Amino acid sequence: MAPEETRAPQADLGGVSPDLGGVSPDLGGVSLAAGGALAGFGSGVPGAPYHERQRRQLCALHALNNLLQRPWLSQASADRICRRPLERLSLPHVLGLLLNVPSRVRLGAVPLPLCRPHWLCVRRLGDTFYNLDSKLPAPAAIGAETQLREFLRTALAPDTSELLLVVAPEVEEQGTWLRPE
């Protein structure tokens, strides 16, 4: 495949597509110019990468915009994507869940008063959801959807926790990972 035919992978952004060849929902209709450069945006220096600096606690937003090399996502659109109740998830359409949660640092068997972010995954196998955390000695059965939602409420309670959904491209395109309101 020639480099110009290569497509960037698409993240699940709550049914919002970062179509790199189209119009950004947050830029009032500003579209990409030929060659993939965003007209009027970026570093302002030809060949220099687009870079947003940290402000407030918006590092995920800045990281995504830096990855896409343009200010594609605003705080308002990120809030619309993220603030969804767990009850709205259509779990039969979700392949798996990635959670970033605080994890106690240990020195051997002694827990230290420090927490570090830790990624773990949850996946349905048959009719049961399993916690496949690499820190566990073996997979831990969570149970059915009701037990999974309770597990997620507990795991996501700390302000620093995050949840990412892993879905098939057609599920993302159709938005079937989320139940209608």
VMD Tcl script that draws the C-alpha trace (Angstrom):
set ca {
  {0.00 0.00 0.00}
  {1.40 3.37 -0.97}
  {1.90 5.84 1.92}
  {-0.76 8.19 0.55}
  {-3.29 5.31 0.74}
  {-2.58 4.55 4.39}
  {-5.40 5.55 6.74}
  {-4.80 6.46 10.36}
  {-6.59 4.24 12.89}
  {-9.75 5.79 14.27}
  {-10.32 6.09 18.00}
  {-13.73 5.48 19.53}
  {-14.78 9.01 20.33}
  {-18.35 8.38 21.31}
  {-19.66 8.18 17.78}
  {-17.80 11.33 16.70}
  {-15.37 10.60 13.88}
  {-12.11 12.53 13.62}
  {-12.22 12.16 9.81}
  {-8.84 13.65 9.04}
  {-9.88 14.56 5.53}
  {-13.05 16.38 6.48}
  {-14.47 19.19 8.52}
  {-13.83 19.49 12.24}
  {-16.96 19.74 14.39}
  {-15.21 22.22 16.68}
  {-13.69 24.62 14.18}
  {-16.82 26.10 12.66}
  {-16.45 24.26 9.36}
  {-12.70 24.74 8.88}
  {-11.50 21.84 6.75}
  {-8.18 20.28 5.97}
  {-6.32 21.71 3.01}
  {-4.63 19.55 0.40}
  {-1.66 17.64 1.74}
  {-3.17 17.11 5.19}
  {-2.28 20.51 6.68}
  {-5.01 22.44 8.47}
  {-5.39 25.83 6.87}
  {-4.79 28.60 9.39}
  {-3.87 26.27 12.27}
  {-0.87 24.33 13.48}
  {2.46 25.70 14.52}
  {2.36 28.43 11.89}
  {5.82 27.29 10.77}
  {5.88 25.07 7.66}
  {7.09 21.58 8.58}
  {6.82 22.18 12.35}
  {4.42 19.91 14.27}
  {1.16 21.17 15.78}
  {1.49 21.26 19.58}
  {-0.95 22.25 22.31}
  {0.49 23.04 25.73}
  {-1.10 21.86 28.95}
  {-3.78 24.05 30.53}
  {-5.97 23.08 33.46}
  {-6.46 19.30 33.57}
  {-7.15 18.79 29.88}
  {-4.18 16.54 29.04}
  {-6.31 13.92 27.23}
  {-7.80 16.62 24.99}
  {-4.36 18.10 24.28}
  {-2.88 14.65 23.63}
  {-5.60 13.78 21.10}
  {-5.31 17.13 19.32}
  {-1.52 16.76 19.22}
  {-1.90 13.23 17.86}
  {-4.29 14.39 15.13}
  {-2.06 17.44 14.49}
  {-4.89 19.95 14.73}
  {-7.34 21.34 17.32}
  {-10.02 18.75 16.50}
  {-11.57 18.33 19.96}
  {-12.79 21.09 22.28}
  {-13.48 20.78 25.99}
  {-17.24 21.03 25.31}
  {-17.21 18.22 22.75}
  {-15.02 16.05 24.99}
  {-17.53 16.53 27.82}
  {-20.39 15.51 25.49}
  {-18.49 12.34 24.54}
  {-17.40 11.40 28.08}
  {-20.28 12.15 30.47}
  {-22.48 9.15 29.81}
  {-24.03 6.98 32.53}
  {-22.87 3.37 32.66}
  {-26.49 2.26 32.18}
  {-26.37 3.62 28.60}
  {-23.58 1.25 27.54}
  {-24.87 -1.45 25.21}
  {-22.53 -4.14 26.51}
  {-23.38 -6.84 23.91}
  {-21.78 -4.54 21.29}
  {-18.61 -3.87 23.31}
  {-15.64 -6.17 22.69}
  {-13.85 -5.13 25.85}
  {-13.16 -2.36 28.34}
  {-9.83 -0.81 29.28}
  {-9.66 0.88 32.65}
  {-6.94 3.18 33.94}
  {-7.26 3.14 37.72}
  {-5.07 4.17 40.67}
  {-3.11 1.26 42.05}
  {-1.30 1.12 45.40}
  {2.46 0.84 45.15}
  {3.87 -2.05 47.19}
  {7.31 -2.86 48.44}
  {7.01 -6.62 48.58}
  {3.93 -7.25 50.74}
  {4.03 -3.76 52.30}
  {1.69 -1.17 50.72}
  {3.22 2.28 50.41}
  {1.21 5.52 50.68}
  {1.57 6.03 46.92}
  {-0.69 5.30 43.98}
  {0.27 4.97 40.35}
  {-2.01 4.67 37.32}
  {-2.56 1.07 36.20}
  {-4.28 -0.24 33.08}
  {-6.42 -3.36 33.20}
  {-8.96 -4.93 30.89}
  {-12.36 -6.51 31.25}
  {-13.77 -8.88 28.64}
  {-16.87 -11.02 28.26}
  {-16.19 -14.69 27.69}
  {-19.42 -16.62 27.20}
  {-22.03 -15.12 29.54}
  {-19.51 -13.89 32.12}
  {-17.37 -10.76 32.28}
  {-13.82 -11.27 33.56}
  {-11.31 -8.92 35.15}
  {-8.10 -9.77 33.25}
  {-5.88 -7.45 35.35}
  {-2.25 -8.47 34.84}
  {-1.62 -7.98 38.57}
  {-4.05 -10.77 39.43}
  {-2.71 -14.34 39.71}
  {-5.55 -15.54 37.43}
  {-8.61 -14.08 35.64}
  {-11.34 -13.07 38.10}
  {-14.98 -13.65 37.17}
  {-17.06 -10.49 37.64}
  {-20.42 -11.90 36.57}
  {-23.19 -10.73 34.25}
  {-24.01 -7.16 33.12}
  {-25.43 -6.09 36.49}
  {-22.28 -7.15 38.33}
  {-20.09 -5.55 35.65}
  {-21.83 -2.19 36.01}
  {-21.30 -2.32 39.79}
  {-17.64 -3.29 39.25}
  {-17.24 -0.30 36.89}
  {-18.94 2.12 39.33}
  {-16.47 1.09 42.04}
  {-13.41 1.09 39.76}
  {-14.29 4.46 38.23}
  {-15.14 6.18 41.56}
  {-11.70 7.82 41.96}
  {-11.48 11.06 39.97}
  {-8.33 9.84 38.26}
  {-9.94 6.71 36.76}
  {-10.69 6.41 33.06}
  {-12.68 4.00 30.89}
  {-12.01 3.24 27.22}
  {-14.30 1.04 25.15}
  {-12.99 -1.35 22.54}
  {-15.54 -1.88 19.77}
  {-15.55 -3.15 16.19}
  {-15.39 -0.45 13.48}
  {-19.00 -1.07 12.43}
  {-20.19 -0.68 16.04}
  {-18.37 2.66 16.28}
  {-19.71 3.81 12.90}
  {-23.31 2.89 13.80}
  {-23.00 4.11 17.40}
  {-24.54 0.87 18.71}
  {-22.17 0.78 21.70}
  {-24.54 3.23 23.34}
  {-28.25 2.71 24.03}
  {-30.54 5.52 22.84}
  {-31.63 8.02 25.52}
}
mol new
graphics top color blue
foreach p $ca { graphics top sphere $p radius 0.5 }
foreach p [lrange $ca 0 end-1] q [lrange $ca 1 end] { graphics top cylinder $p $q radius 0.2 }
display resetview
